[in-house]
Amino acid sequence: MTMNYQRPGSVADAARLGGPDARLLAGGQSLLPSMRLGLVTPEALVDLSGIAELVGIANDGKSVTIGAMTNHATVAASADVRRLIPALAQLAGHIGDRQVRNRGTIGGSLANNDPAACYPAAVLGLGATVRTNTRQIAADAFFKGLYETALNPGEIIVSVTFPAPQAAAYVKFNQPASRFSIVGVFVARTASGVRVAVTGAGPVVFRVKALEDALSRSFSPGSCDGITIPAAGLNNDLHGSAEYRAHLIPVLAKQAVASAG
């Protein structure tokens, strides 16, 4: 099979080259292994690595905007991220291994929307905004289901803007080999209230209203005590039962609140 490979220099060119038979290539940490296994056989690859406008981190003192092709290691090391959202830097610094952190990108992770990925928890937990080449998408509207997002075919993530929280932390119970989350919990106290986002436990990242309500009344570790999470609909696999994952959610949320700064 012949594959057409393109490496455009702008978002506009990438959008023009994209099509129903083309796949966008960001860091390649999910797409390339899938291709090697024969699970994905695109007729064309549009490599985004040559688009300078997709790389970089900026802040306005109240939020941090990260370009879609910025890798995890860069996010983890960023002085702006460490100062304004240290929980996000900590999360990025513990994704996968060193190779994954130096090749994987925030935009690629969000577009792929793996149910155990870490970045979706930060985006949903902080109430971030995903900007594409055509529009802006609020975090609560972005994640739709298993490997499914609000992105339209050919739509390209350009950047993600994270508002700086009053306090936040991310704690994950990871699978030792892959370092993906069996359960990961991102807790953030924001100007508009407390947000609690969970990854790894279900087919898609989700918020937990019971924990948000309890922590809004009192943002303290003890507020997570006695919160019961239903196991129905949660993942049940060789790494952990649905009941085990349900038990972990308030436990990890309590740890996150205790370490939030």
C-alpha positions as semicolon CSV with decimal commas, in nm:
position;residue;x (nm);y (nm);z (nm)
1;M;0,000;0,000;0,000
2;T;0,129;0,346;-0,095
3;M;0,090;0,618;0,166
4;N;0,094;0,988;0,087
5;Y;0,303;1,180;0,343
6;Q;0,270;1,558;0,376
7;R;0,446;1,799;0,614
8;P;0,270;2,137;0,582
9;G;0,413;2,460;0,720
10;S;0,089;2,621;0,836
11;V;-0,242;2,529;0,995
12;A;-0,424;2,646;0,683
13;D;-0,220;2,413;0,465
14;A;-0,275;2,124;0,707
15;A;-0,650;2,180;0,698
16;R;-0,642;2,186;0,319
17;L;-0,447;1,859;0,302
18;G;-0,668;1,682;0,553
19;G;-0,952;1,469;0,426
20;P;-1,159;1,160;0,501
21;D;-0,869;0,927;0,416
22;A;-0,597;1,132;0,588
23;R;-0,482;1,123;0,949
24;L;-0,319;1,409;1,133
25;L;0,015;1,314;1,289
26;A;0,112;1,498;1,609
27;G;0,354;1,320;1,843
28;G;0,263;0,979;1,699
29;Q;0,261;0,804;2,037
30;S;-0,079;0,648;1,971
31;L;-0,118;0,663;1,593
32;L;0,213;0,499;1,495
33;P;0,174;0,195;1,727
34;S;-0,180;0,152;1,592
35;M;-0,045;0,157;1,238
36;R;0,223;-0,099;1,323
37;L;-0,047;-0,331;1,457
38;G;-0,257;-0,284;1,145
39;L;-0,541;-0,124;1,341
40;V;-0,521;0,197;1,139
41;T;-0,425;0,213;0,771
42;P;-0,453;0,574;0,654
43;E;-0,398;0,655;0,290
44;A;-0,232;0,984;0,385
45;L;-0,046;1,129;0,683
46;V;-0,043;1,502;0,748
47;D;0,254;1,565;0,979
48;L;0,198;1,872;1,200
49;S;0,555;1,886;1,330
50;G;0,660;2,156;1,082
51;I;0,399;2,411;1,195
52;A;0,576;2,660;1,421
53;E;0,254;2,838;1,523
54;L;0,139;2,523;1,705
55;V;0,432;2,520;1,948
56;G;0,482;2,736;2,254
57;I;0,350;2,847;2,592
58;A;0,222;3,194;2,683
59;N;0,044;3,350;2,980
60;D;-0,147;3,667;3,059
61;G;-0,109;3,637;3,436
62;K;-0,451;3,476;3,473
63;S;-0,425;3,182;3,233
64;V;-0,177;2,972;3,040
65;T;-0,214;2,897;2,670
66;I;-0,028;2,596;2,533
67;G;0,018;2,527;2,163
68;A;-0,117;2,195;2,045
69;M;0,221;2,059;1,931
70;T;0,396;2,143;2,257
71;N;0,531;1,822;2,410
72;H;0,473;1,703;2,764
73;A;0,832;1,760;2,875
74;T;0,813;2,124;2,772
75;V;0,491;2,173;2,968
76;A;0,645;2,007;3,273
77;A;0,952;2,231;3,259
78;S;0,775;2,558;3,177
79;A;0,832;2,835;3,432
80;D;0,493;2,986;3,341
81;V;0,309;2,659;3,401
82;R;0,500;2,585;3,721
83;R;0,417;2,931;3,858
84;L;0,052;2,961;3,759
85;I;-0,066;2,597;3,746
86;P;0,190;2,373;3,922
87;A;-0,057;2,082;3,917
88;L;-0,051;2,086;3,536
89;A;0,329;2,082;3,529
90;Q;0,330;1,791;3,774
91;L;0,076;1,601;3,562
92;A;0,275;1,653;3,242
93;G;0,597;1,541;3,411
94;H;0,450;1,203;3,500
95;I;0,295;1,106;3,166
96;G;0,442;0,783;3,031
97;D;0,820;0,760;3,018
98;R;1,089;1,004;2,901
99;Q;1,046;0,917;2,534
100;V;0,670;0,967;2,548
101;R;0,712;1,300;2,729
102;N;0,955;1,426;2,466
103;R;0,750;1,311;2,167
104;G;0,389;1,320;2,281
105;T;0,193;1,645;2,245
106;I;-0,098;1,796;2,432
107;G;-0,303;1,837;2,117
108;G;-0,244;1,481;2,008
109;S;-0,342;1,350;2,349
110;L;-0,667;1,546;2,356
111;A;-0,764;1,461;1,998
112;N;-0,703;1,092;2,067
113;N;-0,896;1,107;2,398
114;D;-0,769;0,780;2,540
115;P;-0,994;0,692;2,836
116;A;-0,690;0,657;3,065
117;A;-0,493;0,961;2,946
118;C;-0,394;1,231;3,197
119;Y;-0,442;1,554;3,000
120;P;-0,822;1,519;2,965
121;A;-0,848;1,528;3,346
122;A;-0,656;1,858;3,356
123;V;-0,861;2,011;3,074
124;L;-1,193;1,913;3,232
125;G;-1,078;1,975;3,589
126;L;-0,955;2,328;3,516
127;G;-1,239;2,418;3,280
128;A;-0,998;2,483;2,995
129;T;-1,088;2,600;2,644
130;V;-0,974;2,411;2,335
131;R;-0,915;2,637;2,035
132;T;-0,921;2,484;1,689
133;N;-0,869;2,627;1,342
134;T;-1,241;2,706;1,325
135;R;-1,377;2,767;1,678
136;Q;-1,337;2,747;2,056
137;I;-1,470;2,449;2,252
138;A;-1,532;2,452;2,627
139;A;-1,392;2,156;2,819
140;D;-1,738;2,040;2,927
141;A;-1,841;2,008;2,562
142;F;-1,520;1,858;2,423
143;F;-1,507;1,497;2,551
144;K;-1,791;1,291;2,408
145;G;-1,714;0,921;2,461
146;L;-1,458;0,646;2,415
147;Y;-1,191;0,797;2,183
148;E;-1,457;1,048;2,075
149;T;-1,442;1,426;2,094
150;A;-1,637;1,723;1,962
151;L;-1,382;1,768;1,683
152;N;-1,520;1,753;1,331
153;P;-1,336;1,555;1,060
154;G;-1,028;1,751;0,959
155;E;-1,061;2,002;1,244
156;I;-0,724;2,083;1,401
157;I;-0,653;2,172;1,763
158;V;-0,442;2,490;1,768
159;S;-0,405;2,555;2,141
160;V;-0,551;2,500;2,487
161;T;-0,606;2,779;2,740
162;F;-0,606;2,685;3,107
163;P;-0,734;2,940;3,362
164;A;-0,511;2,956;3,668
165;P;-0,692;2,801;3,969
166;Q;-0,687;2,912;4,329
167;A;-0,564;2,562;4,419
168;A;-0,530;2,236;4,227
169;A;-0,367;1,894;4,234
170;Y;-0,365;1,573;4,033
171;V;-0,320;1,227;4,181
172;K;-0,323;0,908;3,980
173;F;-0,305;0,539;4,057
174;N;-0,122;0,420;3,751
175;Q;-0,065;0,092;3,574
176;P;0,308;0,030;3,637
177;A;0,404;-0,080;3,285
178;S;0,222;0,180;3,074
179;R;0,188;0,450;3,341
180;F;-0,164;0,513;3,216
181;S;-0,418;0,589;3,487
182;I;-0,616;0,306;3,638
183;V;-0,779;0,603;3,808
184;G;-0,660;0,963;3,803
185;V;-0,832;1,251;3,983
186;F;-0,778;1,621;3,914
187;V;-0,920;1,857;4,176
188;A;-0,932;2,234;4,121
189;R;-1,073;2,517;4,328
190;T;-1,159;2,791;4,081
191;A;-1,328;3,131;4,095
192;S;-1,650;2,966;3,978
193;G;-1,636;2,670;4,217
194;V;-1,469;2,335;4,271
195;R;-1,421;2,097;3,980
196;V;-1,330;1,729;4,013
197;A;-1,240;1,538;3,696
198;V;-1,170;1,166;3,679
199;T;-0,980;0,975;3,411
200;G;-0,912;0,602;3,376
201;A;-1,222;0,497;3,569
202;G;-1,472;0,512;3,285
203;P;-1,490;0,509;2,904
204;V;-1,441;0,887;2,902
205;V;-1,319;1,149;3,149
206;F;-1,599;1,278;3,372
207;R;-1,679;1,512;3,659
208;V;-1,803;1,398;4,002
209;K;-2,077;1,626;4,132
210;A;-2,095;1,468;4,477
211;L;-1,730;1,548;4,543
212;E;-1,759;1,893;4,389
213;D;-2,055;1,978;4,612
214;A;-1,884;1,849;4,927
215;L;-1,560;2,031;4,851
216;S;-1,746;2,352;4,764
217;R;-1,888;2,352;5,115
218;S;-1,545;2,289;5,266
219;F;-1,229;2,250;5,063
220;S;-1,062;2,006;5,299
221;P;-0,955;1,641;5,271
222;G;-1,216;1,527;5,520
223;S;-1,494;1,645;5,288
224;C;-1,421;1,346;5,065
225;D;-1,495;1,101;5,345
226;G;-1,824;0,917;5,314
227;I;-1,869;0,999;4,943
228;T;-1,978;0,686;4,758
229;I;-1,927;0,661;4,384
230;P;-2,155;0,420;4,192
231;A;-1,966;0,145;4,012
232;A;-2,221;0,115;3,733
233;G;-2,072;0,212;3,398
234;L;-1,712;0,221;3,519
235;N;-1,433;0,021;3,355
236;N;-1,395;-0,339;3,461
237;D;-1,078;-0,508;3,336
238;L;-0,769;-0,704;3,440
239;H;-0,622;-0,391;3,603
240;G;-0,915;-0,332;3,835
241;S;-1,284;-0,396;3,880
242;A;-1,547;-0,127;3,848
243;E;-1,602;-0,146;4,224
244;Y;-1,229;-0,099;4,291
245;R;-1,217;0,205;4,064
246;A;-1,526;0,350;4,233
247;H;-1,353;0,308;4,570
248;L;-1,036;0,477;4,445
249;I;-1,204;0,796;4,324
250;P;-1,279;0,959;4,664
251;V;-0,953;0,819;4,806
252;L;-0,746;0,990;4,536
253;A;-0,960;1,303;4,553
254;K;-0,882;1,327;4,925
255;Q;-0,509;1,296;4,851
256;A;-0,539;1,563;4,580
257;V;-0,710;1,809;4,814
258;A;-0,448;1,747;5,079
259;S;-0,168;1,835;4,834
260;A;-0,346;2,113;4,643
261;G;-0,162;2,441;4,636
